[in-house]
């Protein structure tokens, strides 16, 4: 989840002028990265081998 502090940091890192679309895209990316980090910390991951097997199923 995105915090106010993290939001403020991101807004400060932007140039003086930017579009709302740029901001939204950046915030979505940051949220996805943070969610991925939290999942990793909780052990909610799969191995490369498991991933390869899942991808193979897509092409059957």
N, C-alpha and C positions, 0 to 999 in steps of 0.2 A: 504494500500500500504506500502511496505517496504521502509524504508529510509536508506541512507548511514550510518547514525549514528547507527541505529538498526543493520545493517549488520555488522558493525565493532564490535559492542558489542558481537554479536553472534560468530564471528570468534575468538575474544579474549577469549571466554569462552570454546572453544574447546581445546583438548589436543594438544601437539606439532605436533603429526602426526594423520591424519584422512583422510578418503576417501572422494572424491567428493560426492559420494552417500549419506554419512552421513550428509554432509553439506546441500545438496539439500533437503533431507527429513526434516531436522530441519527448513530450511527456508520456506518450503511449510507449515509446521505445524504452524509456527509463523504467516505467512501471513493469514492462515485460521482463527486463533484465533483473529488477529487484525480486519479482515473483520467481524467476528461475533460480536466483541465488538462495531464496528461502526454501524452495523445493530441494535444492542440493543439500543444504544444511540439515534438512529433515530426513535425508536419505531417500527422497522420492525421485530416484533416478533409475535409468536402465543402462546396462553396459553397451559398448559398441556392438558386441556380438548380438545382443538382444535386438538392438536397433536394426542391424543388418537383416535379421530374420523377419522383423516386422515390414521392412521395406520390400523384401522379396515377396511377401504376401500380396502387396499392392499390385504386382505385375503378373500374378497368376491368372 
